Amino acid sequence: MGANKRLYPRVKVRWPVSILTKDHAVNGITRNISVNGAYIYYLKPHLEALPLRPKQRVGAIIKLPGRLPLLINAEVAWSDILNSDEQHTLLGVGLRFLELFYDDREFLHKAITERLAKK
Protein backbone atom coordinates (compact mmCIF):
# COMPACT_ATOMS: atom_id res chain seq x y z
CA MET A 1 0.00 0.00 0.00
CA GLY A 2 1.40 3.43 -0.99
CA ALA A 3 2.14 6.19 1.47
CA ASN A 4 -0.12 9.23 1.60
CA LYS A 5 1.94 12.10 0.18
CA ARG A 6 -0.47 14.86 1.21
CA LEU A 7 0.82 17.51 3.57
CA TYR A 8 -2.61 18.20 5.08
CA PRO A 9 -5.34 15.74 6.04
CA ARG A 10 -8.57 15.54 4.10
CA VAL A 11 -12.03 14.94 5.50
CA LYS A 12 -15.15 13.68 3.78
CA VAL A 13 -17.75 16.40 3.23
CA ARG A 14 -20.66 16.84 0.86
CA TRP A 15 -20.84 20.56 0.13
CA PRO A 16 -22.28 22.02 -3.10
CA VAL A 17 -19.64 23.60 -5.30
CA SER A 18 -19.52 25.53 -8.58
CA ILE A 19 -16.37 25.34 -10.69
CA LEU A 20 -16.01 28.36 -12.96
CA THR A 21 -13.98 28.27 -16.16
CA LYS A 22 -13.69 31.06 -18.69
CA ASP A 23 -16.33 29.29 -20.83
CA HIS A 24 -18.83 27.75 -18.42
CA ALA A 25 -19.77 26.72 -14.89
CA VAL A 26 -19.93 23.17 -13.54
CA ASN A 27 -22.05 22.38 -10.48
CA GLY A 28 -20.98 19.47 -8.32
CA ILE A 29 -20.43 18.14 -4.80
CA THR A 30 -17.26 17.92 -2.76
CA ARG A 31 -16.25 14.41 -1.78
CA ASN A 32 -13.36 15.44 0.45
CA ILE A 33 -11.47 18.60 1.27
CA SER A 34 -8.28 19.89 2.92
CA VAL A 35 -6.90 23.38 3.38
CA ASN A 36 -4.99 22.92 0.11
CA GLY A 37 -7.46 21.17 -2.16
CA ALA A 38 -10.65 19.25 -2.79
CA TYR A 39 -12.01 16.25 -4.67
CA ILE A 40 -15.22 17.15 -6.49
CA TYR A 41 -17.56 15.11 -8.63
CA TYR A 42 -20.29 16.19 -11.03
CA LEU A 43 -22.78 14.71 -13.50
CA LYS A 44 -23.11 15.97 -17.07
CA PRO A 45 -25.10 14.89 -20.15
CA HIS A 46 -22.87 12.97 -22.58
CA LEU A 47 -22.52 15.80 -25.08
CA GLU A 48 -21.31 18.19 -22.37
CA ALA A 49 -19.08 15.72 -20.48
CA LEU A 50 -15.59 16.95 -21.22
CA PRO A 51 -13.15 16.55 -18.32
CA LEU A 52 -11.33 19.65 -17.13
CA ARG A 53 -7.67 19.80 -18.19
CA PRO A 54 -4.81 19.32 -15.70
CA LYS A 55 -3.12 22.64 -14.81
CA GLN A 56 -6.25 24.51 -15.99
CA ARG A 57 -6.96 27.53 -13.75
CA VAL A 58 -10.51 27.72 -12.43
CA GLY A 59 -12.55 29.51 -9.82
CA ALA A 60 -14.48 27.57 -7.21
CA ILE A 61 -17.38 28.60 -5.02
CA ILE A 62 -17.95 26.13 -2.18
CA LYS A 63 -21.29 26.62 -0.47
CA LEU A 64 -21.16 25.93 3.25
CA PRO A 65 -24.03 25.40 5.67
CA GLY A 66 -24.58 28.45 7.88
CA ARG A 67 -21.68 30.44 6.39
CA LEU A 68 -20.86 32.56 3.38
CA PRO A 69 -19.39 30.55 0.49
CA LEU A 70 -15.66 30.01 0.08
CA LEU A 71 -14.30 31.83 -2.99
CA ILE A 72 -11.20 30.08 -4.28
CA ASN A 73 -8.77 30.34 -7.18
CA ALA A 74 -7.62 26.82 -8.00
CA GLU A 75 -5.75 24.65 -10.46
CA VAL A 76 -6.95 21.30 -11.79
CA ALA A 77 -4.59 18.63 -10.45
CA TRP A 78 -6.37 15.79 -12.24
CA SER A 79 -9.68 15.11 -13.96
CA ASP A 80 -11.25 11.83 -14.97
CA ILE A 81 -14.41 10.13 -16.16
CA LEU A 82 -15.63 8.04 -13.23
CA ASN A 83 -18.68 6.37 -14.73
CA SER A 84 -21.01 6.62 -17.70
CA ASP A 85 -24.42 5.34 -18.77
CA GLU A 86 -26.60 5.92 -21.85
CA GLN A 87 -27.44 9.52 -20.93
CA HIS A 88 -24.97 10.93 -18.39
CA THR A 89 -21.30 10.90 -17.44
CA LEU A 90 -19.98 11.19 -13.89
CA LEU A 91 -16.73 13.13 -13.75
CA GLY A 92 -14.28 13.71 -10.92
CA VAL A 93 -11.76 16.48 -10.49
CA GLY A 94 -9.02 17.16 -7.98
CA LEU A 95 -8.45 20.85 -7.32
CA ARG A 96 -5.33 22.38 -5.80
CA PHE A 97 -6.17 25.66 -4.08
CA LEU A 98 -3.96 28.53 -5.27
CA GLU A 99 -5.60 31.46 -3.49
CA LEU A 100 -7.90 31.32 -0.50
CA PHE A 101 -8.77 34.18 1.83
CA TYR A 102 -7.07 33.89 5.22
CA ASP A 103 -10.40 33.67 7.12
CA ASP A 104 -11.61 30.92 4.76
CA ARG A 105 -8.39 28.91 5.23
CA GLU A 106 -8.76 29.29 9.02
CA PHE A 107 -12.39 28.13 8.82
CA LEU A 108 -11.38 25.07 6.78
CA HIS A 109 -8.55 24.24 9.16
CA LYS A 110 -10.89 24.44 12.15
CA ALA A 111 -13.67 22.40 10.45
CA ILE A 112 -11.19 19.69 9.37
CA THR A 113 -9.56 19.53 12.80
CA GLU A 114 -12.96 19.17 14.49
CA ARG A 115 -14.04 16.38 12.12
CA LEU A 116 -10.76 14.51 12.60
CA ALA A 117 -11.12 14.77 16.40
CA LYS A 118 -14.55 13.06 16.17
CA LYS A 119 -13.08 9.98 14.45
NUROZA-210771 format. One record per residue (C-alpha): residue number from 0; residue in three letters; chain; x, y, z. Coordinates in Angstrom, 1 decimal, padded with zeros to 4 digits. Example, Ala and Ser with C-alpha at 12.3 -4.5 7.8 and 13.67 -1.06 7.14 Angstrom:
- 0_ALA_A_012.3_-004.5_007.8
- 1_SER_A_013.7_-001.1_007.1
END
This chain:
- 0_MET_A_000.0_000.0_000.0
- 1_GLY_A_001.4_003.4_-001.0
- 2_ALA_A_002.1_006.2_001.5
- 3_ASN_A_-000.1_009.2_001.6
- 4_LYS_A_001.9_012.1_000.2
- 5_ARG_A_-000.5_014.9_001.2
- 6_LEU_A_000.8_017.5_003.6
- 7_TYR_A_-002.6_018.2_005.1
- 8_PRO_A_-005.3_015.7_006.0
- 9_ARG_A_-008.6_015.5_004.1
- 10_VAL_A_-012.0_014.9_005.5
- 11_LYS_A_-015.2_013.7_003.8
- 12_VAL_A_-017.7_016.4_003.2
- 13_ARG_A_-020.7_016.8_000.9
- 14_TRP_A_-020.8_020.6_000.1
- 15_PRO_A_-022.3_022.0_-003.1
- 16_VAL_A_-019.6_023.6_-005.3
- 17_SER_A_-019.5_025.5_-008.6
- 18_ILE_A_-016.4_025.3_-010.7
- 19_LEU_A_-016.0_028.4_-013.0
- 20_THR_A_-014.0_028.3_-016.2
- 21_LYS_A_-013.7_031.1_-018.7
- 22_ASP_A_-016.3_029.3_-020.8
- 23_HIS_A_-018.8_027.8_-018.4
- 24_ALA_A_-019.8_026.7_-014.9
- 25_VAL_A_-019.9_023.2_-013.5
- 26_ASN_A_-022.0_022.4_-010.5
- 27_GLY_A_-021.0_019.5_-008.3
- 28_ILE_A_-020.4_018.1_-004.8
- 29_THR_A_-017.3_017.9_-002.8
- 30_ARG_A_-016.2_014.4_-001.8
- 31_ASN_A_-013.4_015.4_000.4
- 32_ILE_A_-011.5_018.6_001.3
- 33_SER_A_-008.3_019.9_002.9
- 34_VAL_A_-006.9_023.4_003.4
- 35_ASN_A_-005.0_022.9_000.1
- 36_GLY_A_-007.5_021.2_-002.2
- 37_ALA_A_-010.7_019.2_-002.8
- 38_TYR_A_-012.0_016.3_-004.7
- 39_ILE_A_-015.2_017.1_-006.5
- 40_TYR_A_-017.6_015.1_-008.6
- 41_TYR_A_-020.3_016.2_-011.0
- 42_LEU_A_-022.8_014.7_-013.5
- 43_LYS_A_-023.1_016.0_-017.1
- 44_PRO_A_-025.1_014.9_-020.2
- 45_HIS_A_-022.9_013.0_-022.6
- 46_LEU_A_-022.5_015.8_-025.1
- 47_GLU_A_-021.3_018.2_-022.4
- 48_ALA_A_-019.1_015.7_-020.5
- 49_LEU_A_-015.6_017.0_-021.2
- 50_PRO_A_-013.1_016.5_-018.3
- 51_LEU_A_-011.3_019.7_-017.1
- 52_ARG_A_-007.7_019.8_-018.2
- 53_PRO_A_-004.8_019.3_-015.7
- 54_LYS_A_-003.1_022.6_-014.8
- 55_GLN_A_-006.2_024.5_-016.0
- 56_ARG_A_-007.0_027.5_-013.8
- 57_VAL_A_-010.5_027.7_-012.4
- 58_GLY_A_-012.6_029.5_-009.8
- 59_ALA_A_-014.5_027.6_-007.2
- 60_ILE_A_-017.4_028.6_-005.0
- 61_ILE_A_-017.9_026.1_-002.2
- 62_LYS_A_-021.3_026.6_-000.5
- 63_LEU_A_-021.2_025.9_003.2
- 64_PRO_A_-024.0_025.4_005.7
- 65_GLY_A_-024.6_028.4_007.9
- 66_ARG_A_-021.7_030.4_006.4
- 67_LEU_A_-020.9_032.6_003.4
- 68_PRO_A_-019.4_030.5_000.5
- 69_LEU_A_-015.7_030.0_000.1
- 70_LEU_A_-014.3_031.8_-003.0
- 71_ILE_A_-011.2_030.1_-004.3
- 72_ASN_A_-008.8_030.3_-007.2
- 73_ALA_A_-007.6_026.8_-008.0
- 74_GLU_A_-005.8_024.7_-010.5
- 75_VAL_A_-006.9_021.3_-011.8
- 76_ALA_A_-004.6_018.6_-010.4
- 77_TRP_A_-006.4_015.8_-012.2
- 78_SER_A_-009.7_015.1_-014.0
- 79_ASP_A_-011.2_011.8_-015.0
- 80_ILE_A_-014.4_010.1_-016.2
- 81_LEU_A_-015.6_008.0_-013.2
- 82_ASN_A_-018.7_006.4_-014.7
- 83_SER_A_-021.0_006.6_-017.7
- 84_ASP_A_-024.4_005.3_-018.8
- 85_GLU_A_-026.6_005.9_-021.8
- 86_GLN_A_-027.4_009.5_-020.9
- 87_HIS_A_-025.0_010.9_-018.4
- 88_THR_A_-021.3_010.9_-017.4
- 89_LEU_A_-020.0_011.2_-013.9
- 90_LEU_A_-016.7_013.1_-013.8
- 91_GLY_A_-014.3_013.7_-010.9
- 92_VAL_A_-011.8_016.5_-010.5
- 93_GLY_A_-009.0_017.2_-008.0
- 94_LEU_A_-008.4_020.8_-007.3
- 95_ARG_A_-005.3_022.4_-005.8
- 96_PHE_A_-006.2_025.7_-004.1
- 97_LEU_A_-004.0_028.5_-005.3
- 98_GLU_A_-005.6_031.5_-003.5
- 99_LEU_A_-007.9_031.3_-000.5
- 100_PHE_A_-008.8_034.2_001.8
- 101_TYR_A_-007.1_033.9_005.2
- 102_ASP_A_-010.4_033.7_007.1
- 103_ASP_A_-011.6_030.9_004.8
- 104_ARG_A_-008.4_028.9_005.2
- 105_GLU_A_-008.8_029.3_009.0
- 106_PHE_A_-012.4_028.1_008.8
- 107_LEU_A_-011.4_025.1_006.8
- 108_HIS_A_-008.5_024.2_009.2
- 109_LYS_A_-010.9_024.4_012.2
- 110_ALA_A_-013.7_022.4_010.5
- 111_ILE_A_-011.2_019.7_009.4
- 112_THR_A_-009.6_019.5_012.8
- 113_GLU_A_-013.0_019.2_014.5
- 114_ARG_A_-014.0_016.4_012.1
- 115_LEU_A_-010.8_014.5_012.6
- 116_ALA_A_-011.1_014.8_016.4
- 117_LYS_A_-014.6_013.1_016.2
- 118_LYS_A_-013.1_010.0_014.4
END
